[in-house]
Each structure stands twice: as C-alpha cells, then as structure tokens.
Amino acid sequence: MQQILDNFLSLVERHLPWLSIVFLFIGVFWADQSSDFAYYISGLMENFIDHYSYVAPIAIYLILTPTLIKLFSSESGSKGFAGYTIRWFAMARLLACLYAVAFTALIFGLPFYSSNTSFTQAFIESIHSLGQMLITSVYFYAVYAAIATVIVALMIKPLAKTLSHGVDLVEYLGRFIVPIIPFMMLGIGAYVTILPEVITNEIGADVAAEQFGTVTILWMDFDITSSLGMILIYILGALMTGIACGFWHAGLLALTKKHMPSFSIRQYFSEYWIKVYPLLWATSSEALATPLNLYMVKKFCPDIRDEVRQFVVGTGSFLNINGTIINVFLMTGLVAQIIGVEISVLQLLLSIPIVFLIAYGIPGIPGELVIFGGPMMLCMGIAPELAPIFISLYVGLQIGLPDSFRTASNSTDECLCAIILDKKY
C-alpha cells in the first residue's frame, strides 16, 4: 500500500506543471459556463478567509517553533562553521529583502512614500502602523509564543530535541499537498473568473469602477476586468518571479566565480542545473528535492567537504529561501495593484524585519507564502473592506507557477552557496 502511494505521489510530482495549467483553465471554463459553480468556489474562498485569522497564527507557531529550535541548536558552536553559515545565510536574506523591494518598486512604479503626505508624515504613519501591528496582531502573538517556547525548550534539552523533529514532520507532510495543487488551481481559475463581480459586491460599484480595472507592470497597463485578463496577470506575476529569481541567481554565480576562479558556468548549467531544476520546478518543494540536491552537488563538486555540503544544503531548505523572500514582496505589489491600493517603497522597507523573521518558519512545501498574507496585509495598511480580497488573492495567486519558480531558485542557490562556503570552511 505504501509503495502504491509513493508511486502515485511521484507520478503527480512529475506531471504537476501541466496538470496545474490544465486545471487552471478548466476552472476558468467551468466558472464561465456555470455561475453556480463560480459562486460555490467563491463561497469556499470566503469561508477560508473567514477562518484564516485563526488558522494562520497556529500554522506560524507550529512551524516557526521547531525551526528556531533546530536553528539555535545548530549554532551551539557560534564561532565555528555552523555559526558562520547561519550568519551568512541571514545576511543573504537581508540583501534578498532589499533587492526584492527595489525590483517590486521598479516593475510596478511604486512611489517612495504616499503621494498624499509628506515624507515625515508618511514615515511616522508607517512606524505607528507597524507598532500597532506588533502590539495587536494575532500573527505576531504566534511569533512571540514561538520565541517563548524556544527559550524554554533550549533550557530543557530533551524537549528541544523532540520539538526540533517538527521540521522534518512538516516537510514530510508537505509531500501530501502536491496532489491537491491541481484542484487548488481549478479553484483559482474559477475564482478569478468571478473576481470582478466579487470585488464589485464587496466594495460597491462606484469604488470598484474607480479602483479596479487595470494593473500597471513596467509602465504597461493590463485590463483585468475579464477572466482572461486575470489569467494573464497571474502568468505575468509568475514570469516576474522567475525573472527576479534569475537575476538573483546570476549574482550568486558571479560571486561564486569570484571565490573560485576555476568555476565553469557552462559546466554548472550542463552538469548540475539542468538535472535538478526541472524536478524542483515541477514539485514546488525544496524538502522533496533535498536528497537529489545533496547527491547532485556531490557529483558536480566532489571536492566540497561532506560536512559542508550536508550542512549547507540540509539547512538551506529552510534558511536559504531567497526566491520565496523575493516572491513575498512581488505578490504584495501585484495584489495591491489588482485591488487599486497605492503602497509605497517605505511601507515595503518597514515590512522587511517582519518578513525576515517569519521566513524562518517557512517549511519548504508548496504554497508556503500563505503565512505571509495576513502580516503583509497589515503592513500595507489595507482597508478592512478590502482585507478579505487581498488575502484571497495573495493566497491564490502564489500557488502553481510562482511557487515553481521560487522553489527552483531556492534549491539551486544552495549549490553555489556550498561552493562559496566551502572556501570559508
């Protein structure tokens, strides 16, 4: 029975990209032909959003707690290689946040601060909003609870050891999400088909006509009042994720070449990248591809010490997730554009500490951006009447193609990081 299940999951993983695309268009077609089906899907989405504020904090706590315990347990020798690697990954994460803010601002043409206020007033309002969120948000109550649990667990070694296995459990359970993704894509297709009508009902026809209609990407306007327009925006959002991650990866390649002049970029793509990227792109899961990645890094770079390769690639599945970081900011900009809300570079910059910390709780499974939706909504100051739409779009549009691009970027980055860090060993 276990063998049958494993074979089924492997089959779905191999064919996930085209299954996701096919189910997406099935959802669009079905909703276009049947308003009952469209409203049924819309109802399911609304039901999910109604429970999101209860489910998301629990997910943040259950995922962040074992991850932080595993992280701090690894750093027992802070002057050793483990401590150096963790700090190196943290610095890369900070740079990824800054890069993502700049990239998002560029493609969506975001102002540095709100056009309705002065810089000083905008800064004060943003700081005040951030402070209120840290005090009143249930999402950050979950973060505080996780930190408190970690402090207690680190003083009780058996408890810390037990809880640290939670990361492995989450990653294992993540595999069972894969077969659900095509059906989630079907739901997304149906939801975007009826989205213009949903937004009109939520915020009123007059406000919808003023705010909702076009999305501007690289100074080009795209009509999103039709289902096909929304599908186009979804695809463009995924491609922007792929391009942004590609530029980030190119920077890592340049850094690797600097640290190791004999490194061959041509051999990297022909002997490693092409053999790993398709599986990563197809499964949208860093955790699932970790065994293959460990093997391929060893085969491509046999001179890398085993302890370096195993630690960098192993911990990289939850520490080195810069493709995900990039997508967090891109999705925020995209969804804000869709619902006609002006956000600023200043707001994105002030959200960096939030994203930086919560990202330590990313489990390396498909759809991992779901836990960022609520915090980013609060950071951007989304009005209460638009909050359900923001969450539903943020959760829905990051599944599928964007997931594939960011996951593949996360894991292939680990090979280059292993080469760089081996030189520092």
N, C-alpha and C positions, 0 to 999 in steps of 0.2 A: 504493500500500500504506500509506504514511504517513497519507494522507487518510482511509482506511478506519479505521485505528487511532485517529486523532484523533476521528472521528465516533463510534466505539464508546465511547471513554472519556468523551466529552461526554454521550452518551446515558445511560451508567451514572451519571455525576455528577448529572444532572438528576433521576433517579429513585431515587437512593440511599436517601433516608429510608424510603420504603415498602418497598423491596426488603429493607432491613435488618430491618425489623419482621416482614415475611412470613417471611424465612429464620430469624429467631429462633424463631418459633412452629413452623415446620417441624421445626427441631431438637428442640424440646420434644416434639412429637407423635411424631416418628420414634423418639426415645430411649425414650419411654413405651411404644411398641409393640414395640421390639426392644432387648432387653438387650445383645445382641451389638454393635449399633451404639453404644449408650451406652458400653460398656466400651472399644470401639475408640477413640472420641473421648477418653475418659478416659486411655487409653494414650498417645495423641498429646500430650495436655496434659502428662502426666508426663514424656514424652520431651523436650518443650520445656523444662520446668522443670529437668530434669537438665543441659541444656546452657545454661541461662540465665546461669549464673555465668561461662561462657566467652564467650558472645555479647555480653552487656550491656556489659562493660568495653570491648570492641573498638568497639561502637557509640558509647559515650560518647567515646572517644578520637577516632574518625574524624569525629564531628560537632562536638565541642567545639573541636578544634584549629583548623579553618578559621574557625569563628565568632569565636573570640577574636582571631585574626589580623585578620579583617575589622574587628572592633570597635576594636582598638588602632590599626589603620592609619587609621581614620576620625577618630581622636582626635589626629591629628598637631598640630592647632591647638587645644590644650586650652582656650585662653582664648576660642575662637571659638564659633560656634553649634553645631557638631558636638559639641564637648566638653560644652557646656551641655545639649544634648538627651540625650546619653548619661547624664549625671548625673541629669537629670530623670526619665528612664525608670528608672534604678536606684532612686531614692527612691520612685517609684510602686510598683516591685516589692516593696520592703521593706514599704511600707504594705499592699500586697495580701497579703503573707505574714501580717502581724499580723491583718488583717481576716479572712483565711481561718481562722486558728487560733480567733479569737473565734466566728465563725459555726459552725465544726465543734463547738466545745465546747458551744455553745448547743443545737444540734439533737440532739446525742447525749447531752447531760447529763454531760459529762466532768468528773471531779474535777480540781482544780488540781494535785494530786500524788497519788501512790499512797496508797490508804487503809490500806495495810498498814505504812506507815512514817511517820516524822516528816518535816517539810519539809526539814530539814537533811540527813537521811539520803537522802531521795529526790533532792535536788539533787546530792549527792556521787555517788550511784549513777548518775545520768543523765550527769553530766560524765565519770565513769570509763568508762561505756559508750560515750560519744561519742569519748573519747580512744582507746579500744581500736579502735573502728571506723576512725578516721583512720589508725591505725598498721597495721592488719591487713587492711582491706577491699580486695579486688581492684578494687572500683568506684572507690575513691579513688586507687589506683595509676594507674588510667587518667586521672584528673583531673590528678595530678601529672605524668604523662608528657605530657599535652596542654600544660600550662603550660611545661614544659621545652622542648618543641618550639616553642612560640610565642616564647619568649625567643631561641632560636637563629635562628628564621626572621626575626624582626624585625631581626636584625643582618645578615641576608643578604637584601636587598630582592627579588631575582628569585625566591628561594624563597618569600618571604612572598606575593608576587603570585600565584604559581602555586597555593599552598595555599589562598589566600582564595577561589579559584573553587570550592573544595569545597562551600561553602554552596549555590551555585547548582546544583551537580550533585545534591546531596541533595534539594533542593526539586524539581528536575525529575523525579528518580526517584520522588519521593513520589506523583506522579500515577498511577503504575502500581500503587500499593497499593489505590487506590479500587475496582477491580473485584473485589478479593479480599475486601473487607469483608463483603458478604452471606454468603459462605461461612464467614467467621470468626464471624459472628452465628449461623449454623446450628450451628457447633461449640459456641458459648457456650450456646445453648439446650439442646443435648444434655448438656453438662457440668453445668449447674445442675440438670438433671433427676435426675442420678445423684449429685449432690454430697452429700446426707445420708449415702448409703451409703459414699461415698469417705471422708468425714470419720470415720465410724464405724470403717472399716478402718484408717485411719491412726493414730488416737489411742485406739482402744478404745471399746467400747460404754459403759462406765461414765463415762469422761471426756466422751464425746460427749453423753450424756444430761444431764450436769451443765452443760456449757458451750454446747452447740449447741441451738437451739430457737426463740429469739425475738431480734428486733432492735428496739431502742427508738429511735424517732425522734420528737422533740418530745413526750416523755413518753407516747407511744402504742406499745404492743407489737404486733409483727407476727410471725406464725408463719412460719418459713422451713423447716419440716420437709418441705414438699412442693415440687414443681417450680413450681407456680403461685405459691406464697409467695415463692420466689426471684425469679421474673419480676417480681412486684410490687415487691420490694426494688430490683431493677435499675431499674425505671421511676421509683420514688421517688428513688433516688440521682441519676438524670438530672434529675428535676424540681428537686431541691435544688440541683444545679449551676446550672440555669437561673435559679432564684430568687436565688441568691447572686451570680451574674454580673449579674443585673438590678439588684440594689441597688448594686453597684459602679458600673455604668454610670450609674445615676441620680445618684450622687455626682459623676461626671465631668461630667454635664450641668449640675449646679448650679455646679461650678467654672467651666465654660465660660461660663455666664450671668453669673457674677461678673466674669470677664475681659472679656466682650463683652456689655454690656447690651442691645444691639440683636439679639442672637442669638434666633431664634424656635424654640422647642422643637417647636411644631406643624409648621413647615416642615421642620425636621430629620427628623421621622418620615415626613412625606408625600413629601418630595422626595429624601431620601437613604436613610434607614434601610430603608424598605420595599423599595427597589430593590436593596439589597446583602445584607441579612440572609438572605433565602431561599437565595441561592446559597452563601453561607458555611455556613449550617446544613446544606445538602444535601451539600456536598463535604467538609466537615470538614477543610479545608486552607486555611490562611492564604496559603500560597505560590501556590496556584492562583488565588485571588481577588485577588491584589495588582494585576494590570493593571486589572481592573474597579474596584477600590477607588481607585486613582490617578485614574482617569477621573471617577468619581462625586464624589470630593472636590473635584476641579477644577470640575465642573459646579455643585455645590451652593455652593461657596465660591470663586468666581473671583478674589476679592481676595487669597487666600493666595498668597504668592510661590511660583513654581515650585520654586526650590531648597529651600524649606521643606517644601512638600508632598511632593516626591520623596524627600527625606532622611527625613522623619518616617514616612511610610507605607512606604517601602522598608525602612528598618532596623527599623521597628516589627514586621515579620513575624517577627523573631526576638528583638527587645528588649522589645517591648510585648506580653507574653503573660500578662497577669494573670489571664485566665479559666482558663488552664492551671494557673497557680500555685494558684488557689482550688481547682481540682479535685484537685490533688495531696493537699491536706490532707483534703478531703471524702472521697476514696476511702480514705485511710488510716483515718479514723474509721469509715467504713462497713464495711470489711473486718474491722477489729478487732472490731466489734460482731458480725459474722456468725460469726466463729470463737470468740467468747466471751472475748476477751482485753481486759483493762482497760488502757487507755492514759490518759495524763494531759495536761493542758494544758502542764505543764512539759516533757514529752517533745516535744510539738509545737513549743514555743517554741525548744527547743535544736536542733531539726532545721532551723530557718529558714536558718542560714548554708549548710547543705548544699543545701537546695532552691534558695536564691538563686543559688548558683554553678552547679549542674548545669543550671539553667534557661537558662543562656546557650548550652547545647548543644542546645536544642530546635529541630528542623528545620522546624517549621511544616507537618507532614504528619499524616495520620490515625494514631491510635494512639500519639501521641508520649509518652504517660505511661509507656510500657513501661520507659524507662531509669530511672525513679524507684522502681520496685518494690523492687529489692534494697536500695538505700540507706535507704528508709523502713522496710523490714522490720528492718534493723539498728538504726536509730534508736529504734524502738519496742520493741526487746528481745524480739522474737518467738522463742519456744522453737524449737529445731531441728526437733522433730517436727511443728510447725505451719507451718514456713517454706515448704514446697512449696505448701501450700494457700493461704497468704497471697499468694504470688507469682502463683499461677494465678488467684485471684480478682481481685487488683489489676490484672493484665494484661487479664483478660477483661471485667470489669465496666466498664472505662473506654472500651471500644470502642462505637461506634454513637451513641446518643442523648447521653451525656455529652460525647462528642467534638464533636458538632454544637453544643451549647450553648456550650462553652468557646471553640471556634473562632470562632463568630459574634460572641461578646463581644470576643475579642482584636482582630479586624479593625475592627469598628465603633468601638471605643475610639479607633482611630488617627485618625479624622476629627476627633473632639473634641480629641485631643492636638495635631493640626496647627493647629487654631484657636487653642488656648491658646499654643502655642509660637511661632506667627507673631507674636503680640503681644510676645514677648520677643526677636524677631529683631533 
